[in-house]
Amino acid sequence: MTLMADMGAKLAITRRHPLIGTEVRGIDLTKPLDRDGLDRLNSIWMEHPMLVFPNQKITDEQQIVFARNFGELEVHPSVAHRSSKNPEVYRVSNVDEQGNILPSESKEWQYLELTWLWHTDSSFREIPSMGSILHGIEVPKDGGDTLFANMYAAYEALSDGTKAEIEGLTVRHSHDAVIARSAKLSARQDKGTYTELPPVEQPLVRRHPVTGRRSLFLSPHTMDGIVGMPNDKGFALLDDLTKHATHERFVYRHSWHQDDVIMWDNRCTMHAVMPYDSANQRRIMHRTTIVGDERPSL
C-alpha cells in the first residue's frame, strides 16, 4: 500500500510487512519539522508503530533534535555505552569511540550482546520509554538484522481463555536481570558501571495511552517472574507468550542499509538483533530513546 500526503514535498508511505514495518519517504530528518509536519508524522506513527526512513545521513545532533520533537530523552544506564559527546545517544556498537572492534571477552561487548535477546527498551524503568530512534551508521554485510514484533497483534490473536488468564497479572522487570542473562558478564567481578535502578512491576497487558489499544507487555531479557506466581509456572507462561508474540506472522525483519533511520513505539512493540560476526564486521548504531509519558496501565 502506498499513500501520498503533503508535507512540503510528497510523503510516500509504504508497508513492508502487513502488521509492522512501514517505510516513509519524502521527509528530510536533517531539517526541522513545522507543527503541521510533526502532527502528520505523529499520526502516521500511531497507526504504524515501526517506521523506516531510508537514506537519512544525519549527525547525532540532528538525531537528537528530531527525537526531541516527541519528548525528553533518556540517558542509558550503561555508562560505557553512552556517547562521550552526547550522553543522550546510546551507542549500540561493537566498535568503540576510537574505532576499534570490541573484543568478545570485554564487558562492554558482553553487555551489548544481550541486545540479541528479545526486549522492549527501558521496561526496567518505572515509566518505560515511549519510543526509540536508531540510526544505522555502519552496517555489516551479513547478519545484524533487527526483528520487530507487533504486540497489539500478538495480544489480539490470543484466545479468549488466555486473555482471561493473563488479565491483571503483573511482571517484575529489573536491569539486574539483563546482566544476569549473560553467564560471562555475571561471572565477572567488574560488570561495568550502571546507573542504579530498583526493580519495578509492570502489567503483563497494557493499554496504549494514545490509541487505547491493548497489547502484550513483554521484555524477555528484563523480566524476572510474575508477581504472586511460582517462578517455574510464571516463567513457563512468559515463555509461551513470548513464543507466540515472536511468531513470524507478527514480525518484520529489517535488513539494514547505511543511513537507515528507524523509529518505533516501545508501548506496543518488541525487538531483537540478529547475530552477526561481531569479531570481524563493524556495526555502529546510535539510538536516542524518548522518555515515557506515563506508567503502563490497563
Buried (B, 14 or more C-beta within 10 A) or exposed (E): EEEEEEBEEEBBBEBBBEBBBBBBBBBBBEEEBEEEBBEBBBEBBBEBBBBBBBEBEBEBEBBBBBBEBBBEBBBBBBEBBBBEEBEBBBBBBBBBEEEEBBEEEBBBBBBBBBBBBBBBBBBBBBEBBBBBBBBBBBBBEEBBBBBBBBBBBBBBBBEEEBEEEBEEBBBBBBBBBBBBBBEEBEEEEEBBEBEEBEBBEBBBBBBBBBBEBBBBBBBBBBBBBBEEBEEEEBBEBBEEBBEBBBEEEBBBEBEBEEBBBBBBBBBBBBBBBBEBEBEEBBBBBBBBBBBBBEBBEE
